[in-house]
Amino acid sequence: MFFQQPELPKDQPATETQQYGFELSDFLSENFWYLLIFIVVVALVIFDHYRRKKQRK
């Protein structure tokens, strides 16, 4: 079963974000919690690595 679109949408001028394709502030605001959790996990891994290295000496 195929549905045909009765008419094509009209072209609209692209916004600044659409022209550039990526905006850092949008990315950071949308992914803030994921980035924060990632940074915390990386910090915990680094601290654990140094703690274990210190215990081996």
Backbone as CSV, one residue per row, in Angstrom:
resi,resn,N_x,N_y,N_z,CA_x,CA_y,CA_z,C_x,C_y,C_z
1,MET,0.847,-1.171,0.000,0.000,0.000,0.000,0.896,1.239,0.000
2,PHE,0.778,2.045,-1.009,1.598,3.238,-1.139,0.737,4.479,-0.969
3,PHE,1.257,5.418,-0.213,0.573,6.693,-0.038,1.369,7.754,-0.788
4,GLN,0.709,8.438,-1.657,1.386,9.490,-2.405,1.152,10.826,-1.724
5,GLN,2.201,11.589,-1.699,2.099,12.920,-1.106,1.433,13.836,-2.136
6,PRO,0.336,14.495,-1.765,-0.397,15.286,-2.755,0.411,16.448,-3.329
7,GLU,1.238,17.064,-2.529,2.074,18.154,-3.036,3.363,18.198,-2.244
8,LEU,4.394,18.661,-2.880,5.696,18.745,-2.228,5.753,19.977,-1.334
9,PRO,6.451,19.887,-0.210,6.588,21.067,0.647,7.409,22.142,-0.064
10,LYS,7.105,23.374,0.226,7.813,24.490,-0.403,9.156,24.692,0.282
11,ASP,10.122,25.067,-0.518,11.457,25.332,0.024,11.421,26.548,0.936
12,GLN,12.124,26.415,2.051,12.258,27.528,2.984,13.741,27.798,3.162
13,PRO,14.097,29.030,3.389,15.520,29.312,3.615,16.010,28.618,4.886
14,ALA,17.229,28.125,4.832,17.800,27.412,5.971,18.153,28.388,7.083
15,THR,17.983,27.919,8.308,18.399,28.731,9.447,19.920,28.660,9.566
16,GLU,20.475,29.477,10.440,21.933,29.505,10.603,22.453,28.151,11.082
17,THR,21.727,27.523,11.999,22.141,26.213,12.507,22.064,25.158,11.416
18,GLN,21.041,25.203,10.597,20.900,24.218,9.531,21.980,24.399,8.475
19,GLN,22.373,25.624,8.205,23.429,25.860,7.220,24.756,25.322,7.723
20,TYR,25.049,25.588,8.982,26.321,25.134,9.544,26.253,23.650,9.879
21,GLY,25.103,23.185,10.336,24.918,21.774,10.613,25.220,21.366,12.039
22,PHE,25.952,22.169,12.778,26.329,21.787,14.138,26.605,23.047,14.938
23,GLU,26.099,23.073,16.143,26.381,24.204,17.024,26.760,23.634,18.388
24,LEU,27.918,24.008,18.874,28.452,23.434,20.106,27.540,23.690,21.296
25,SER,26.971,24.864,21.388,26.103,25.170,22.533,24.868,24.273,22.551
26,ASP,24.307,23.977,21.376,23.163,23.057,21.308,23.572,21.661,21.758
27,PHE,24.733,21.208,21.281,25.211,19.878,21.644,25.427,19.767,23.149
28,LEU,26.073,20.769,23.746,26.355,20.722,25.182,25.082,20.788,26.010
29,SER,24.137,21.609,25.608,22.899,21.726,26.388,22.045,20.469,26.282
30,GLU,22.057,19.801,25.132,21.249,18.595,24.960,21.893,17.373,25.608
31,ASN,23.207,17.360,25.726,23.908,16.178,26.227,24.670,16.446,27.514
32,PHE,24.240,17.421,28.298,24.969,17.829,29.496,25.153,16.670,30.474
33,TRP,24.074,15.960,30.801,24.159,14.895,31.805,25.013,13.733,31.320
34,TYR,24.913,13.381,30.035,25.738,12.297,29.504,27.216,12.664,29.559
35,LEU,27.536,13.894,29.211,28.929,14.336,29.261,29.447,14.388,30.691
36,LEU,28.612,14.844,31.622,29.009,14.912,33.026,29.286,13.512,33.580
37,ILE,28.413,12.568,33.294,28.610,11.189,33.762,29.873,10.602,33.140
38,PHE,30.108,10.860,31.859,31.304,10.360,31.189,32.565,10.908,31.849
39,ILE,32.572,12.195,32.162,33.737,12.815,32.801,33.967,12.230,34.190
40,VAL,32.902,11.990,34.953,33.031,11.406,36.293,33.602,9.996,36.198
41,VAL,33.114,9.199,35.256,33.618,7.826,35.105,35.091,7.843,34.710
42,VAL,35.469,8.699,33.791,36.874,8.788,33.380,37.743,9.219,34.557
43,ALA,37.278,10.178,35.349,38.038,10.625,36.516,38.201,9.492,37.525
44,LEU,37.145,8.712,37.764,37.240,7.584,38.694,38.237,6.542,38.205
45,VAL,38.247,6.263,36.925,39.198,5.290,36.373,40.627,5.797,36.535
46,ILE,40.864,7.063,36.275,42.217,7.625,36.405,42.667,7.618,37.861
47,PHE,41.793,8.029,38.787,42.157,8.020,40.206,42.428,6.605,40.699
48,ASP,41.634,5.639,40.254,41.851,4.252,40.663,43.176,3.731,40.117
49,HIS,43.510,4.103,38.896,44.775,3.680,38.306,45.954,4.191,39.136
50,TYR,45.926,5.465,39.503,47.017,6.024,40.307,47.044,5.430,41.714
51,ARG,45.879,5.134,42.286,45.826,4.536,43.620,46.448,3.143,43.600
52,ARG,46.112,2.350,42.578,46.686,1.002,42.482,48.178,1.053,42.187
53,LYS,48.594,2.010,41.383,50.012,2.156,41.065,50.799,2.507,42.322
54,LYS,50.225,3.347,43.180,50.876,3.752,44.421,50.963,2.577,45.400
55,GLN,49.937,1.721,45.430,49.933,0.571,46.338,50.971,-0.466,45.929
56,ARG,51.267,-0.575,44.642,52.236,-1.565,44.167,53.658,-1.218,44.576
57,LYS,53.933,0.047,44.790,55.303,0.459,45.134,55.677,0.122,46.541
